[in-house]
Amino acid sequence: MPRKPAYDRDALIAQARDIFWRHGWAGTSLKDLERELKLKPGSFYAAFGSKDALYAMALERYTQDGVARLTALAEDIGPLAALKTQPQIVIDSSQTPVQACMLAKTFAELQARDHQLAQKASRHMAEMKQCFATLFRQAQQAREIGPDHDPERLAARYQSDLLGLRLSAERRDVDAKEIAADIAADLDQL
């Protein structure tokens, strides 16, 4: 009878997500993962199969957590208020390893290599965009924004603004709080 692993797989995926988020795919070696996750090579392979498989799980976790947080926020304060609050949340988050979006970092790092993880990151960014579009649709239904706006186009623009904001938050010469406030204020004009 096989033994039950002596680790929490879900917790290890969350920990790996933060390692990959901080250092990227190329900057994280298998040895780094084994050391940080406190797994021997055999246990690592038994649990995750490969570095790329674990990275894919980390991307999935990142996306699921982001969608869940934003959806819960929208249920709590309403769709438009959630969209207006999100820019401040992404730059205030002290629990994240870095401010830049893990999906965007992955896509930028790996698309030139035509790596399958770049396509996964792109699909996850599309999931996030759909979450934004859903909230824009809900805001339209609640008459918080005008009916003449295309929720898909608003979502694409909003995602682009957030990605730029997250990157700007990494810089010392940019006032990201000011940009976050501008993004939120722009939503009041819809």
C-alpha positions in Angstrom: 0.0 0.0 0.0 1.5 3.4 -1.0 2.4 5.8 1.7 0.6 9.1 2.0 3.0 12.0 1.2 4.3 13.9 4.2 3.7 17.3 2.6 0.7 19.5 1.7 0.7 19.5 -2.2 -1.5 22.6 -2.4 0.7 24.6 0.0 3.8 23.5 -2.1 2.1 24.8 -5.3 1.4 28.1 -3.6 5.0 28.3 -2.4 6.3 27.4 -5.9 4.0 30.1 -7.4 5.8 32.7 -5.3 9.2 31.4 -6.2 8.4 31.4 -9.9 6.7 34.7 -9.6 9.8 36.3 -8.0 12.5 34.6 -10.2 10.8 33.6 -13.4 11.1 30.3 -15.3 14.7 30.6 -16.3 15.8 32.1 -12.9 14.4 29.1 -11.0 16.3 25.9 -11.2 15.1 22.4 -10.2 17.6 22.5 -7.4 16.1 25.8 -6.2 12.7 24.3 -6.1 13.8 21.1 -4.3 15.7 23.2 -1.7 12.9 25.8 -1.1 10.1 23.2 -1.1 12.2 20.9 1.0 11.7 17.9 -1.4 14.2 15.3 -2.5 14.4 14.8 -6.3 12.3 11.6 -6.2 9.6 13.2 -4.1 9.6 16.3 -6.4 9.1 14.1 -9.5 6.4 12.0 -7.8 4.5 15.1 -6.7 4.8 17.3 -9.8 6.4 15.4 -12.7 8.6 18.2 -13.8 9.5 21.9 -13.3 7.3 22.8 -16.2 4.3 20.9 -14.9 4.7 22.6 -11.5 5.0 26.0 -13.2 1.8 25.3 -15.1 0.1 24.4 -11.8 1.5 27.7 -10.3 0.0 29.7 -13.2 -3.3 28.0 -12.7 -3.3 28.8 -9.0 -2.3 32.4 -9.6 -5.2 32.8 -12.0 -7.8 31.0 -9.9 -6.8 33.1 -6.8 -7.0 36.3 -8.7 -10.4 35.5 -10.2 -11.8 34.3 -6.9 -10.6 37.4 -5.0 -12.1 39.8 -7.6 -15.3 37.9 -7.8 -15.7 37.9 -4.0 -15.0 41.6 -3.9 -17.6 42.2 -6.6 -20.1 40.2 -4.6 -19.3 42.2 -1.5 -19.2 45.8 -2.9 -20.6 45.5 -6.5 -19.0 45.1 -9.9 -18.0 48.7 -10.6 -16.7 49.3 -7.1 -14.6 46.1 -7.3 -13.2 47.2 -10.7 -12.4 50.7 -9.2 -10.8 49.1 -6.1 -8.7 46.5 -7.9 -5.9 49.0 -9.1 -5.3 50.0 -5.5 -5.3 46.4 -4.3 -2.7 45.3 -6.8 -0.2 48.0 -5.8 -0.9 47.8 -2.0 -0.5 44.0 -1.8 2.4 43.4 0.5 1.9 39.7 0.4 3.0 39.3 -3.2 6.6 38.5 -4.0 6.7 41.2 -6.7 4.2 43.8 -8.1 4.4 42.7 -11.7 1.8 40.2 -13.0 3.1 36.6 -13.0 1.2 35.9 -16.2 2.6 38.8 -18.1 6.1 38.1 -16.8 5.8 34.5 -17.9 4.4 35.5 -21.3 7.2 38.1 -21.9 9.9 35.7 -20.8 8.8 32.6 -22.7 7.0 33.7 -25.8 10.2 34.3 -27.8 11.2 30.7 -26.9 7.9 29.5 -28.2 7.5 27.7 -24.9 4.2 26.0 -24.1 4.0 27.9 -20.8 3.8 31.2 -22.7 0.6 29.9 -24.4 -0.7 28.8 -21.0 0.0 32.3 -19.6 -1.8 33.8 -22.5 -4.8 31.6 -22.0 -4.9 32.6 -18.3 -4.6 36.3 -19.2 -7.7 35.7 -21.4 -9.5 34.2 -18.4 -8.7 37.2 -16.3 -9.9 39.5 -19.2 -13.2 37.5 -19.2 -13.5 38.0 -15.5 -13.2 41.8 -16.1 -15.7 41.6 -19.0 -18.2 39.8 -16.8 -17.9 42.6 -14.2 -18.3 45.3 -16.8 -21.4 43.5 -18.1 -22.8 43.3 -14.6 -22.1 47.0 -14.1 -24.0 47.7 -17.3 -26.9 45.6 -16.1 -26.9 47.5 -12.8 -26.8 50.8 -14.8 -23.5 51.8 -13.2 -22.0 52.3 -16.7 -23.7 53.3 -20.0 -25.1 50.7 -22.4 -23.1 52.1 -25.3 -19.8 50.5 -24.0 -18.5 47.2 -25.2 -17.7 45.1 -22.1 -15.1 43.1 -24.0 -13.3 46.2 -25.2 -13.5 47.8 -21.7 -12.0 44.6 -20.2 -9.1 44.6 -22.7 -8.3 48.2 -21.9 -8.7 47.7 -18.2 -6.4 44.6 -18.3 -3.8 46.6 -20.2 -4.0 49.4 -17.7 -3.6 47.0 -14.8 -0.6 45.3 -16.4 1.1 48.7 -17.0 0.2 49.7 -13.4 1.8 46.5 -12.0 5.0 47.1 -13.9 5.0 50.8 -12.9 4.7 49.8 -9.3 8.0 48.0 -9.6 9.7 51.3 -10.6 10.9 53.9 -8.1 10.5 56.9 -10.4 6.7 56.4 -10.9 3.9 57.2 -8.5 1.8 54.0 -8.9 -0.7 55.2 -6.3 -1.5 58.2 -8.5 -1.9 56.0 -11.6 -4.1 53.6 -9.7 -6.3 56.5 -8.7 -6.5 57.7 -12.3 -7.6 54.2 -13.5 -10.3 54.1 -10.9 -11.4 57.7 -11.7 -11.6 56.9 -15.4 -14.2 54.2 -14.7 -16.5 56.9 -13.3 -16.6 58.4 -16.8 -18.2 55.4 -18.4 
